[in-house]
Amino acid sequence: EYDYSNGTRGQANWGNLRQEWRACSSGRMQSPVDIQSEELQPVCSLKLLQTRYKPTNATLTNLDHDIALEFGDSSSGSLIIDGTLYRVSEYHIHAPSEHTVNGKHLAVEGHLVHRSEDNRLAVVAVMYTIGSEDDPFIDQVEHFLPELSGEQDVQVVDPSLLNVGGKRFFRYVGSLTSPPCTEQVTWSVLRRVNKLFP
């Protein structure tokens, strides 16, 4: 129903395609954003990203505009932000990155999506460049990617291999990066950049 072209279904027109997608055009807290790293100030009151992930069954899906890895059940783990527990639900892979850093896209961006019991969203963004090492998390599903056309069961995937815990991240409140562009999403964009082997 939507795409990333310059045409009538492209990003500039998402808010006009459906009434429930209006935030894509008129929202005031839309993501992605450009992170100007030199202009940011450290915030000491931000707590560590507290994560508890476990290996779980997952399904990989080619959605045409991105690749989604959906975790099988709520036992796959969680993230705590400001005392609220968010359960991990899926991981999306976007190429090139959606967020930019100092005006530049990186090769790939992964979004680890979490939901709270009251349906609030928290997303941890992981940036990637092309390098000589392979990312251990992506390595679990990489061999499925070249021929992926629909859905593929990938057996057990371990989200903890993303290694997203810690205190070095950019935090802001924004939106989903695709329709319906829902706002009030808590974003944590990791400062660390991972490497992917081409």
C-alpha positions as CSV (number, residue, x, y, z in Angstrom):
1,E,0.0,0.0,0.0
2,Y,3.0,2.3,0.5
3,D,6.5,2.5,-0.8
4,Y,9.6,4.6,-0.7
5,S,9.4,6.0,-4.2
6,N,8.8,9.6,-5.3
7,G,5.4,8.6,-6.6
8,T,1.9,8.8,-5.2
9,R,2.5,6.0,-2.7
10,G,5.9,7.4,-1.6
11,Q,6.9,8.7,1.8
12,A,5.9,12.3,1.0
13,N,2.3,11.1,0.5
14,W,1.9,8.5,3.3
15,G,-0.3,10.8,5.4
16,N,-2.8,11.1,2.5
17,L,-3.1,7.4,1.7
18,R,-5.3,6.5,4.8
19,Q,-6.9,8.5,7.5
20,E,-5.2,6.5,10.2
21,W,-1.8,7.4,8.7
22,R,-2.3,11.2,9.0
23,A,0.5,11.4,11.5
24,C,3.0,10.6,8.7
25,S,2.3,14.1,7.3
26,S,1.1,16.1,10.2
27,G,2.9,14.5,13.2
28,R,5.2,16.7,15.3
29,M,7.5,13.9,16.6
30,Q,8.3,12.0,13.5
31,S,11.2,9.6,13.0
32,P,13.8,9.0,11.7
33,V,15.9,12.0,12.6
34,D,19.4,13.2,11.9
35,I,21.6,12.8,15.0
36,Q,24.0,15.7,15.3
37,S,26.4,13.9,17.6
38,E,28.6,17.0,18.3
39,E,25.6,19.1,19.4
40,L,24.3,16.6,22.0
41,Q,25.0,16.8,25.7
42,P,25.3,13.8,28.0
43,V,22.3,13.2,30.3
44,C,23.5,11.6,33.6
45,S,19.9,10.7,34.7
46,L,19.5,8.2,31.8
47,K,19.8,4.7,33.1
48,L,21.5,1.8,31.5
49,L,19.6,-0.1,28.8
50,Q,18.5,-3.1,31.0
51,T,17.9,-6.1,28.8
52,R,17.1,-9.7,29.3
53,Y,16.8,-11.7,26.1
54,K,16.6,-15.5,25.6
55,P,16.9,-17.7,22.5
56,T,13.5,-18.2,20.9
57,N,11.8,-19.4,17.7
58,A,11.5,-16.8,15.1
59,T,10.0,-16.2,11.6
60,L,11.8,-14.1,8.9
61,T,9.6,-12.2,6.5
62,N,10.4,-10.2,3.4
63,L,8.1,-7.2,3.5
64,D,9.5,-5.7,0.2
65,H,10.4,-2.4,2.0
66,D,12.3,-4.2,4.8
67,I,13.1,-7.6,6.3
68,A,11.3,-8.5,9.6
69,L,12.3,-11.1,12.1
70,E,9.3,-11.8,14.4
71,F,10.0,-13.5,17.7
72,G,7.7,-16.5,18.5
73,D,6.4,-15.5,21.9
74,S,6.7,-13.1,24.9
75,S,9.3,-15.3,26.5
76,S,12.0,-14.0,24.1
77,G,13.0,-11.3,26.5
78,S,12.5,-7.7,27.6
79,L,13.9,-4.2,28.0
80,I,13.3,-1.9,31.0
81,I,13.2,1.8,30.4
82,D,12.3,4.2,33.3
83,G,10.8,1.3,35.3
84,T,8.5,0.1,32.4
85,L,9.0,-3.4,31.1
86,Y,8.8,-3.8,27.3
87,R,8.7,-7.2,25.7
88,V,10.8,-7.7,22.5
89,S,8.5,-8.6,19.6
90,E,10.4,-8.1,16.3
91,Y,13.6,-6.9,14.6
92,H,13.5,-5.0,11.3
93,I,16.4,-4.6,8.9
94,H,16.6,-1.4,6.7
95,A,19.2,-0.6,4.0
96,P,20.4,2.0,4.0
97,S,19.9,3.3,7.5
98,E,16.8,5.4,8.2
99,H,18.4,7.6,10.9
100,T,21.3,9.6,9.8
101,V,24.4,10.6,11.9
102,N,25.7,14.0,11.1
103,G,23.8,14.0,7.9
104,K,25.1,10.7,6.6
105,H,23.3,7.3,6.2
106,L,25.0,4.2,7.3
107,A,24.9,0.9,5.3
108,V,22.2,-0.8,7.4
109,E,20.0,-0.1,10.4
110,G,18.3,-2.7,12.6
111,H,15.3,-1.9,14.8
112,L,14.7,-4.1,17.8
113,V,11.0,-3.4,18.6
114,H,9.5,-3.8,22.1
115,R,6.0,-3.4,23.5
116,S,4.7,-2.7,27.0
117,E,1.6,-4.2,28.5
118,D,-0.3,-1.0,27.8
119,N,1.0,-1.1,24.1
120,R,3.6,1.6,24.3
121,L,6.6,1.1,22.0
122,A,10.4,1.2,22.6
123,V,12.8,0.7,19.8
124,V,16.6,0.1,20.0
125,A,18.3,1.0,16.7
126,V,21.5,-0.7,15.8
127,M,23.7,0.8,13.0
128,Y,25.9,-1.2,10.7
129,T,28.8,-0.4,8.3
130,I,30.4,-2.9,5.9
131,G,33.5,-4.4,7.4
132,S,35.6,-7.5,7.6
133,E,33.7,-9.2,10.5
134,D,30.2,-10.5,10.6
135,D,27.7,-9.5,13.2
136,P,26.8,-12.6,15.4
137,F,23.1,-11.7,15.5
138,I,22.7,-11.2,11.7
139,D,24.9,-14.4,11.2
140,Q,22.0,-16.5,12.7
141,V,19.7,-15.6,9.8
142,E,22.0,-14.4,7.0
143,H,21.9,-17.6,5.0
144,F,18.1,-17.2,4.6
145,L,18.3,-13.7,3.2
146,P,19.4,-14.2,-0.5
147,E,16.3,-16.3,-1.5
148,L,13.8,-14.9,1.0
149,S,10.5,-14.1,-0.9
150,G,7.8,-14.6,1.8
151,E,8.0,-16.1,5.2
152,Q,10.7,-18.4,6.5
153,D,10.9,-20.3,9.8
154,V,14.4,-19.7,11.1
155,Q,14.2,-21.9,14.2
156,V,15.9,-20.5,17.3
157,V,17.4,-16.9,17.3
158,D,19.1,-15.3,20.2
159,P,18.4,-11.6,20.6
160,S,21.1,-11.2,23.3
161,L,23.7,-11.5,20.5
162,L,22.8,-7.9,19.5
163,N,24.5,-6.8,22.8
164,V,22.3,-3.7,23.1
165,G,22.7,-3.2,26.9
166,G,24.7,-0.4,28.3
167,K,24.8,3.4,28.6
168,R,26.1,4.7,25.3
169,F,23.1,5.6,23.2
170,F,21.1,8.5,21.8
171,R,17.6,8.8,23.4
172,Y,14.6,10.7,22.0
173,V,10.8,10.3,21.7
174,G,9.6,10.0,18.1
175,S,7.5,7.7,16.0
176,L,7.4,4.5,13.9
177,T,9.3,5.1,10.7
178,S,6.6,3.7,8.5
179,P,2.8,3.9,8.4
180,P,0.9,4.5,10.6
181,C,3.8,6.6,11.9
182,T,2.5,6.3,15.5
183,E,4.1,8.8,17.8
184,Q,5.3,8.5,21.4
185,V,7.8,5.8,20.5
186,T,10.9,5.8,22.8
187,W,14.0,5.5,20.7
188,S,17.4,4.4,21.9
189,V,19.9,4.6,19.0
190,L,23.2,2.9,19.9
191,R,26.3,4.9,19.6
192,R,28.3,1.7,18.8
193,V,28.3,0.9,15.1
194,N,28.4,-2.9,14.3
195,K,30.1,-4.4,11.2
196,L,28.6,-6.6,8.5
197,F,30.6,-8.7,6.1
198,P,29.4,-8.1,2.5
